[in-house]
Amino acid sequence: MGTPRLAPLFAGPKKAAALLDMTQAEFLSLVEGGALPRPVRIGGKIERWNMRQIEAILTGEAMKDDTPEW
C-alpha cells in the first residue's frame, strides 16, 4: 500500500471554479458579487479558497436558513 493521499485544504480560483463546474471568470464574478465566499490570504499575497467552504456549497450545507455561512 502507498502513502494515503491528502485532500487539499485550499485551492486557487481555477481549481475552485472547476469543482463548482464553472469557468474561472464566472466563479470570480460570483465571489465579487458576494454569492460565493472570498478567498483567504496566505503570506499577504497568495489568495486561496477554503475547500471546506467549497464542499459545503456543493452539498448544500453552506446555506442554513437561506443565509450563506460566509
C-alpha positions in Angstrom: 0.0 0.0 0.0 1.2 3.5 -0.8 1.0 6.7 1.2 -2.5 7.9 1.7 -3.3 10.9 -0.5 -4.2 14.1 1.4 -7.0 16.3 0.2 -6.1 19.9 -0.4 -7.2 22.4 2.3 -7.2 25.4 -0.1 -7.5 25.9 -3.8 -6.8 28.6 -6.3 -9.5 30.2 -8.4 -9.1 27.8 -11.3 -9.5 24.6 -9.2 -12.3 26.1 -7.0 -14.2 27.1 -10.2 -13.7 23.6 -11.7 -15.1 22.0 -8.6 -18.2 24.0 -8.9 -18.4 23.3 -12.7 -18.0 26.8 -13.9 -15.4 29.0 -15.6 -12.9 30.9 -13.5 -14.5 34.2 -14.8 -18.0 33.0 -13.6 -16.5 32.0 -10.3 -14.7 35.3 -9.7 -17.8 37.2 -10.7 -19.9 35.4 -8.1 -17.2 36.0 -5.5 -17.2 39.7 -6.2 -21.0 39.8 -6.1 -21.0 38.1 -2.6 -22.7 34.9 -3.8 -19.5 32.9 -3.1 -17.0 33.2 -0.2 -14.0 35.5 -0.6 -10.5 33.9 -0.5 -8.2 33.9 2.4 -4.7 35.5 2.0 -1.7 33.4 2.8 1.5 35.4 3.4 -0.2 38.6 2.4 -0.1 37.9 -1.3 -1.5 34.5 -2.2 -5.3 34.1 -2.4 -6.8 30.7 -1.9 -10.3 29.4 -1.2 -11.1 27.2 1.7 -12.0 23.7 0.4 -14.4 23.1 3.3 -16.4 26.1 2.2 -16.4 24.8 -1.4 -17.6 21.4 -0.2 -20.3 22.9 1.9 -21.6 24.8 -1.2 -21.6 21.5 -3.2 -23.5 19.6 -0.5 -25.9 22.5 0.3 -24.6 22.7 3.9 -23.4 26.3 3.3 -27.0 27.5 3.2 -28.7 27.5 6.6 -32.0 29.4 6.8 -31.3 30.7 3.3 -28.2 32.6 4.5 -24.7 31.6 3.4 -22.3 30.8 6.2 -19.7 33.2 4.9 
